[in-house]
Amino acid sequence: MTESALQKRRIMVGASCFTDALSALQLFGAQAGLSASEIRGVLFTEDFIGRIEASLSRRVVTSSGALVQAPSRRRARGVVESEANAFRQMLASKARSCAATWSFETCTGELIEGVWSAQEKHDLLLLGYGTINRRRGRIVLVAKPNGASEASAALAEGLGKRLHTEVVSLPIDSESPPENQVRGATPTLPALLSQLNRMNAEVVILDIPSPQSVSRDLLRAIYSTARCPVLVLKSAD
């Protein structure tokens, strides 16, 4: 697959707040090869509402960057609607720049569970994660030991050039049974998570040869450890 083939694929952008969505949508651009024919944005509210309710006595940052008193439970839904509107508007803008169709929805539920149940509805999954480092991180390409696919390598190179940062590759054994991936049965996974935990990653690209090669728990482990947007690229049929 060539880099141009990526521009014809369906991309799903999943996030649990606008800050996370923004970190994902900012990656779109022709120079990075991250364009699409269809972009589907989904805001999963469970994590965000949980954070609001856990910080009722504290202040929170709105989608516009303002520091305000945390809302009551009655107003929590209003905050979610504001986050959804900001996500929707940014998504529409990025879709126009890619000449792509787009759709947006708000779903109750946890992010990883939600995108996992929708994995057949997209070719490339992009999970947003709000940036916590001011210093530019590296593009991390996680692929099978015998090398990354042409598509993921092209995407990593394009993002590296656009963001002016280094691309590094980390291997993972994708042949092990998915249900055993985070229980220590795969020797490469603990090492991978340890490396990701110590690394300042800007984006992680997860190159999987088939949908059966990655488990829900593996995706959750990589996403929570990397603390940055994660791209999951499926191989073409």
PEVEN-V913789 format. One record per pair of residues at least 6 apart in sequence whose C-alpha atoms are under 7 Angstrom apart, sorted by the first residue. I is the first residue (numbers start at 1). GAP is how many residues later the second one is. Records with the same first field share a line. If there is no record, write none. Layout:
I = GAP + GAP
//
This chain:
1 = 149 + 150
2 = 148 + 149
3 = 30 + 148 + 151 + 152
6 = 27 + 28 + 29 + 30
7 = 26 + 27 + 28 + 29 + 30
8 = 28 + 29
9 = 27 + 28 + 29 + 114
10 = 26 + 27 + 28 + 29 + 112 + 113 + 114
11 = 25 + 27 + 28 + 29 + 111 + 112 + 113 + 114
12 = 27 + 28 + 29 + 110 + 112 + 113 + 114
13 = 27 + 28 + 29 + 112 + 113 + 114
14 = 27 + 28 + 29 + 97 + 101 + 112 + 113 + 114
15 = 6 + 27 + 28 + 29 + 96 + 112 + 113
16 = 27 + 28 + 29 + 31 + 32 + 95
17 = 26 + 31 + 66
18 = 45 + 65 + 68 + 69
19 = 44 + 111
20 = 108 + 109 + 110
21 = 66 + 107
23 = 105 + 106 + 107 + 108 + 206
24 = 102 + 103 + 104 + 205
28 = 6 + 7 + 66
29 = 6
31 = 127 + 131
32 = 123 + 126 + 127 + 130
33 = 122 + 125
35 = 63
36 = 62 + 64
37 = 63 + 64
38 = 62 + 63 + 64
39 = 56 + 61 + 62 + 63 + 64
40 = 62 + 63 + 64
41 = 50 + 62 + 63 + 64
42 = 62 + 63 + 64 + 65
43 = 41 + 62 + 63 + 64
44 = 62 + 63 + 64 + 65 + 66 + 67
45 = 62 + 63 + 64
46 = 62 + 63 + 64
47 = 63
49 = 27
52 = 18 + 24
53 = 20
55 = 15
56 = 14 + 15 + 16
57 = 13
58 = 11 + 12
59 = 8 + 9 + 10 + 11
60 = 7 + 8 + 9 + 10
61 = 6 + 7
63 = 20
88 = 16
92 = 10
95 = 6 + 7
112 = 108
116 = 100
123 = 110 + 111
124 = 108 + 109 + 110
125 = 106 + 107 + 108
126 = 103 + 104 + 105 + 106
127 = 102 + 103 + 104
128 = 101 + 102
129 = 98 + 99 + 100
130 = 98
131 = 97
136 = 66
137 = 28 + 63 + 64 + 65
138 = 27 + 28 + 29 + 62 + 63 + 64 + 65
139 = 17 + 21 + 27 + 28 + 29 + 62 + 63 + 64 + 65
140 = 27 + 28 + 29 + 61 + 63 + 64 + 65
141 = 15 + 27 + 28 + 29 + 63 + 64 + 65
142 = 27 + 28 + 29 + 30 + 63 + 64 + 65
143 = 27 + 28 + 29 + 63 + 64 + 65
144 = 27 + 28 + 29 + 30
145 = 26 + 27 + 28
148 = 59
152 = 55 + 81
156 = 11
157 = 10
160 = 6 + 7
170 = 22
172 = 16 + 17
173 = 13 + 15
174 = 39
175 = 38
176 = 10
178 = 35 + 36 + 37
179 = 36
181 = 37
182 = 35 + 36
184 = 6
193 = 29 + 32
196 = 29 + 30
197 = 28 + 29
201 = 25 + 27
202 = 26
203 = 25 + 26 + 27
204 = 25 + 26 + 27
205 = 25 + 26 + 27
206 = 25 + 26 + 27
207 = 25 + 26 + 27
208 = 6 + 25 + 26 + 27
209 = 25 + 26
210 = 24 + 25
211 = 23
223 = 7
//
